[in-house]
């Protein structure tokens, strides 16, 4: 028979005592704290050391993720502000384009009027020249 089988048959095993002996024989674990725990959690009384360390590690990971999410929110706010500034610039550019288009229309109106005035003047000159030509031919 193996020695373990003899121990098992000899006396019932007290698991609580065994855990206590194992924990006592281990050197103390030095945990370097990565800062204080978030203020929205606190340890419950009676939690084992392993449970407390595990809970702290998990809550710190969640807190780090929450801070990254908040940082993404800050980046989103910054992007939104840039969009708002760009939108204001676009509105300014659109107003400039409308003013420029109105100026072009005014200029087109002036040129249109000048061309028609020149056309009328040219027609009057042509008629005057034709009349003079006829007088010169008829007056001979």
C-alpha positions as CSV (number, residue, x, y, z in Angstrom):
1,X,0.0,0.0,0.0
2,X,1.2,3.5,-0.8
3,X,2.0,5.9,2.1
4,X,-0.8,8.3,1.1
5,X,-3.4,5.6,1.3
6,X,-2.2,4.8,4.8
7,X,-2.5,8.4,5.9
8,X,-6.0,8.6,4.4
9,X,-7.1,5.5,6.3
10,X,-5.4,6.5,9.5
11,X,-7.2,9.8,10.2
12,X,-9.9,12.0,8.6
13,X,-8.4,15.0,6.8
14,X,-9.2,18.4,8.3
15,X,-9.2,20.7,5.2
16,X,-9.4,23.9,7.2
17,X,-6.4,22.9,9.3
18,X,-4.5,21.8,6.1
19,X,-5.2,25.2,4.5
20,X,-4.1,27.0,7.6
21,X,-0.8,25.0,7.7
22,X,-0.1,25.7,4.0
23,X,-0.8,29.4,4.4
24,X,1.4,29.6,7.5
25,X,4.3,27.8,5.7
26,X,4.2,30.2,2.8
27,X,6.4,33.4,2.9
28,X,4.3,36.5,3.1
29,X,3.4,37.9,-0.3
30,X,4.5,41.5,-0.9
31,X,2.0,43.1,-3.1
32,X,3.0,46.3,-4.7
33,X,0.0,48.4,-4.8
34,X,-0.8,50.1,-8.1
35,X,-2.4,52.9,-6.2
36,X,-5.4,53.2,-4.0
37,X,-8.5,51.2,-4.8
38,X,-11.4,53.1,-6.4
39,X,-13.6,54.7,-3.8
40,X,-16.7,52.9,-5.0
41,X,-15.5,49.6,-3.6
42,X,-14.2,48.3,-0.2
43,X,-13.3,44.9,1.1
44,X,-15.9,43.0,3.0
45,X,-15.0,41.6,6.4
46,X,-13.9,37.9,6.3
47,X,-12.7,37.9,2.7
48,X,-9.6,35.7,2.3
49,X,-6.4,37.3,1.1
50,X,-6.6,35.5,-2.3
51,X,-10.2,36.8,-2.7
52,X,-9.2,40.3,-1.7
53,X,-6.2,40.4,-4.1
54,X,-8.2,39.0,-6.9
55,X,-11.0,41.4,-6.4
56,X,-8.5,44.3,-6.2
57,X,-6.9,43.2,-9.5
58,X,-10.2,42.9,-11.3
59,X,-11.5,46.2,-10.0
60,X,-8.3,47.9,-11.0
61,X,-8.5,46.4,-14.5
62,X,-12.1,47.7,-14.8
63,X,-11.1,51.1,-13.5
64,X,-8.3,51.3,-16.1
65,X,-10.8,50.4,-18.8
66,X,-13.3,53.0,-17.5
67,X,-10.5,55.7,-17.6
68,X,-9.7,54.7,-21.1
69,X,-13.4,55.0,-22.1
70,X,-13.5,58.5,-20.5
71,X,-10.4,59.4,-22.4
72,X,-12.1,58.3,-25.6
73,X,-15.0,60.5,-24.6
74,X,-12.6,63.5,-24.2
75,X,-11.2,62.7,-27.7
76,X,-14.7,62.6,-29.0
77,X,-15.5,66.0,-27.5
78,X,-12.3,67.4,-29.0
79,X,-13.3,66.0,-32.4
80,X,-16.8,67.5,-32.1
81,X,-15.3,70.9,-31.2
82,X,-13.1,70.6,-34.4
83,X,-16.2,69.7,-36.4
84,X,-18.1,72.7,-34.9
85,X,-15.2,75.0,-35.8
86,X,-15.1,73.5,-39.3
87,X,-18.8,74.0,-39.6
88,X,-18.5,77.6,-38.7
89,X,-15.8,78.0,-41.3
90,X,-18.0,76.3,-43.9
91,X,-20.8,78.7,-43.1
92,X,-18.4,81.6,-43.5
93,X,-17.2,80.1,-46.8
94,X,-20.8,79.6,-48.0
95,X,-21.6,83.3,-47.1
96,X,-18.5,84.4,-49.1
97,X,-19.6,82.3,-52.1
98,X,-23.1,83.8,-52.0
99,X,-21.6,87.3,-51.8
100,X,-19.2,86.5,-54.7
101,X,-22.1,85.0,-56.8
102,X,-24.2,88.2,-56.1
103,X,-21.2,90.3,-57.1
104,X,-20.8,88.3,-60.3
105,X,-24.5,88.8,-61.1
106,X,-24.2,92.5,-60.6
107,X,-21.2,92.6,-62.8
108,X,-23.0,90.5,-65.4
109,X,-25.9,92.9,-65.2
110,X,-23.6,95.9,-65.8
111,X,-21.8,94.2,-68.8
112,X,-25.2,93.1,-70.2
113,X,-26.5,96.7,-70.0
114,X,-23.2,98.1,-71.6
115,X,-23.3,95.6,-74.4
116,X,-26.9,96.4,-75.2
117,X,-26.2,100.2,-75.0
118,X,-23.2,99.6,-77.3
119,X,-25.5,97.6,-79.7
120,X,-28.1,100.4,-79.7
121,X,-25.4,103.0,-80.2
122,X,-23.8,101.0,-83.0
123,X,-27.3,100.6,-84.6
124,X,-27.8,104.3,-84.4
125,X,-24.4,105.0,-85.9
126,X,-25.2,102.5,-88.7
127,X,-28.6,104.2,-89.4
128,X,-26.9,107.6,-89.3
129,X,-24.2,106.5,-91.7
130,X,-26.9,104.9,-94.0
131,X,-28.9,108.1,-93.9
132,X,-25.9,110.2,-94.7
133,X,-24.9,107.8,-97.5
134,X,-28.3,108.0,-99.0
135,X,-28.3,111.8,-98.7
136,X,-24.9,111.9,-100.4
137,X,-26.0,109.7,-103.2
138,X,-29.4,111.4,-103.5
139,X,-27.9,114.9,-103.3
140,X,-25.7,114.5,-106.3
